[in-house]
Amino acid sequence: MLQKVSDSANGTPAWPNMHEALMELHEILHDWCQAAKNTSEALQRLETHHLTSRATRLISGPNNAGTPVRVPLLKIPLKPGYVEAARRDIEGIMRSAAPLAQRWSSAKRRQAARRSLLGLMRLYCADLLDEFENAVDARTSWIVSHRDEINKALQEGILLPSLEYLIRESSNTAAQLESAREHLNRLIREHYPMGSTSG
């Protein structure tokens, strides 16, 4: 048993199984795209209610046209930590850790870091990697910057110009995520047919 541990500690960190890692990334993006869709739909429902209510207020009196509108029972708050957890999961998949028996060695840790999905994607699908990273960064940045504002809008109301901006940016960043997911999906299907176990 000690010999086995010693061999493991002295060996070379393995390259990640690219198929499995890409599948995991795809599932993270799939869930994230669904969450982004839910956010966009909630904002659009708020806009529809806003426009209907504004028309009603204009009929009843123009002085009320600038009042924030709230949709009764429309409460789909963005949970704190969702985006951060997704980013941590992505980072864990993209950058391999050295096997436990090899972590005592800084050289082995550096070697494991180089033998990562990030390195494989940089080599074999650099364009997809760029698209993926840009989409994830854009959505993360937008959500972190506007999460509180979106939650407040869904629960308390918002003025139409601010709502229109949120809808536009939500749609843009969600579309980036969806495009990256579609291209990742295509890569997996083209290079790893169903039932393939190759790494």
ZAPAKE-413005 format. One record per residue (C-alpha): x, y, z; residue in one letter. Coordinates in steps of 0.001 Angstrom, whole numbers, plus 500000, padded with zeros to 6 digits. Example, Ala and Ser with C-alpha at 12.3 -4.5 7.8 and 13.67 -1.06 7.14 Angstrom:
512300495500507800a/513670498940507140s/
REM end
This chain:
500000500000500000m/502816502423500863l/504388501619497502q/501126502558495771k/500996505907497582v/504640506517496729s/504070505746493047d/501086508058493006s/503077510833494647a/505980510455492219n/503881510058489068g/502767512677486613t/499367514332487120p/496933513045484487a/495299515163481823w/491584515651482493p/488981513618480646n/487984516288478117m/484640514709477246h/483464514508480862e/484732518003481668a/483027519545478621l/479786517761479543m/479955519247483035e/480541522732481614l/477587522259479274h/475298521315482167e/476398524347484195i/475680526600481209l/472346524845480586h/471203525560484158d/472537529097484007w/470760529779480691c/467498528585482232q/467995530893485217a/468771533786482834a/465619533002480853k/463546533094484045n/465003536494484952t/464318537885481467s/460743536580481508e/460099538142484914a/461405541510483703l/459327541290480526q/456190540489482525r/456955543548484623l/457313545631481440e/453976544364480073t/452254545206483339h/454066548546483390h/452863549541479913l/449301548445480656t/449260550331483956s/450827553416482364r/448098553512479726a/445481553255482474t/447132556032484485r/447375558302481440l/443651557899480928i/442944558633484583s/445459561467484813g/448902562355483319p/450383563303486693n/450629559618487652n/452578558498484545a/455977558568486249g/455069556282489148t/456994553004489525p/454851549963488766v/454842546761490765r/453386543481489551v/451345541794492310p/452759538401493268l/455642538686490761l/458498537782493066k/461366535932491408i/464357537269493339p/467871536480492226l/469378534378494964k/472641535679496419p/475508533343495685g/474045531578492614y/476433533190490146v/479364532903492530e/478706529173493009a/478504528635489246a/481804530452488788r/483452528287491451r/482148525137489763d/483475526323486406i/486849527175487902e/487057523725489512g/486430522065486137i/488708524340484117m/491734524148486426r/492737520714487681s/494123520183491160a/497035517835491694a/496107514398493068p/496040514415496876l/499243512362497162a/501110514879494978q/500025518123496589r/503051518200498883w/505133519049495822s/504895522570494386s/506253521218491090a/503446518645490912k/500845521314491741r/502155523513488925r/502222520546486577q/498622519665487432a/497575523271486854a/499068523110483365r/497332519797482650r/493877521320482737s/490775521600480600l/491699525266480217l/494966524226478557g/493229521695476308l/490598524224475206m/493242526890474641r/494952524452472269l/492014522779470508y/489156525307470590c/490538528740471467a/487629530586469822d/485089528672471895l/487129529269475038l/487146533024474356d/483397533046473708e/482732530988476841f/484894533169479104e/483478536414477686n/479885535216478109a/480444534040481686v/482298537245482612d/479625539474481038a/476700537742482751r/478508537587486085t/479427541257485961s/475894542290485008w/474201540179487678i/476572541259490447v/476121544919489470s/472320544799489153h/471116541927491349r/469791544178494120d/468200546541491603e/466451543648489818i/465142542154493049n/463880545552494155k/462232546115490764a/460433542767490893l/459207543325494433q/458654547086494663e/458437548397491110g/460666550424488802i/460440553311486369l/460102552310482714l/463430553708481368p/465392551804484021s/463347548675483347l/464001548891479610e/467735549106480274y/467620546053482553l/465672544060479966i/468092544986477186r/471184544062479199e/469592540893480546s/468726539775477018s/472199540583475693n/474113538727478393t/471665535786478329a/472111535531474544a/475894535402475003q/475534532531477470l/473147530680475159e/475474531085472174s/478409529685474171a/476218526774475320r/475128526009471743e/478707526032470448h/479849523835473329l/476952521488472569n/478026521301468916r/481645520597469842l/480626517726472130i/478248516160469595r/480741516431466720e/483751515047468579h/482133512715471119y/479303510687469599p/476776509243472027m/478275506264473826g/481851507413473263s/484111506942476268t/487255508482474769s/488927511226476802g/
REM end
